[in-house]
Amino acid sequence: MTSISGACKIRLRVGLVFQIMSQAQLDPEAVLLQFNRLMRELLRGQISRNTFQPWEIELLLDIENCALKEATRESTLKRYQKAVQKQLLRGGTVPLKLSEFLRSKGKKKAALS
């Protein structure tokens, strides 16, 4: 078993079924639905499926690498979800990574200081 610790300690079995889909084929509406599902599962603390889009795996790994503090994890993920929803509704095809979201928030905070 491969363990992804961090946001909510998800366990993924080796040999997951990955649905391969090129970015050109991604429908922004479908991506938004899938992203919201992923965020619901993360906020709930349990992922109950074994099939992920490649971009979902990238997001899960990125979220793990961000090492969110438990005290602010839920609020950070909710703010991130709202930002990605806006991005996808404006025509984006692949969700912004959490690390990119946090970097942009850090730059805005530094500019206001």
N, C-alpha and C positions, 0 to 999 in steps of 0.2 A: 504494500500500500504506500502511496505517496501522500504525504501530509502537507497541507497548506495551512500554516498557522497564521495568526494575525487577526483580521477583522472578525471572524467568527469561527475559527478553527474548523475548516471544511476538510473532509477526507474524500479524496478522489481515488478510485480504483484504477490501477494500471490497465490499459486496454479499453478506455472509454471510447464510446462511439462519437466521433467528431463529424459533424455535418460540414462538409467543405463547400463553401460558396464564395465566389469571387466578389470583391467589393462592388464591382460593376452590377452584380445581380441583386445587391441589397436594396430592399424597399425601405425607405426611411420610416414609414408607418409600422412595418413589421419589426424593424430594429427597435423602435420606441416601445412597442409592446413587449418585446423580448427583454429589453433593458429594464423596464419597470418590473417585470417578473423576477429578474435576477436581483434587483434591489429589494423587493419584498422578501425574497428568500434570505438575503444577507441580513436584513433588519430583523427578521424573525429568528435568525440564528441557525437555520437548517435548510440545506439544499436537498430536495427530494427527487432529483432527476440525475440521469447519467449521460445526457446528450447535450453538448454545448456547441455554440458557434465558435469559430476560432477567435473572434473579437471578444467573446465572453471570457474565454480562457485568459487572454491578454489582460482584460480588466481585473479578473480575479487575482492574477499574479501581481499586477500593479498595486491593487488594494493591499495585498499582503506586504509588499515591499514598503508601503507608506507607514506601516507600524503605527496605526492610530491608537491614541490613548483611549482606554476603556471609558473614561468619564465623558469624552467628547465624541466617541465613535458614532453614536446614533445621530446626533445633530449634524455632524460633518457629512455623513452619508446622505442625510435628507437634503442638505444644501447642495451637495454634489448632484443628487438626482434631479433637483429643480433646474440646475444649470444645464445638465445634459438634455433634459426635456426641452428647454428653450432652444438649445443648439440644434436638436433634431427637427424641431418644428420650423426652424429657419432654413432648413434644407441640408443640414449635415447628414452624412451617410453612415459614419462610424462614430460612436460615442467618444467624447473627450475622456482621457484617462484621469483618474483621481490625482495622480502626481502633477499633471498639467494644471488641473483645477486649483490645487493647493499652491502651486507656484504662482499662478495668476493672482490669487488672493493675497499672497505675500507681497507681490510687486505693488498691488493697489494699496495695501496697508503701508508700505514703505513710502509710496508717493504722497500719501496723506499726512505722513509724519513730518 
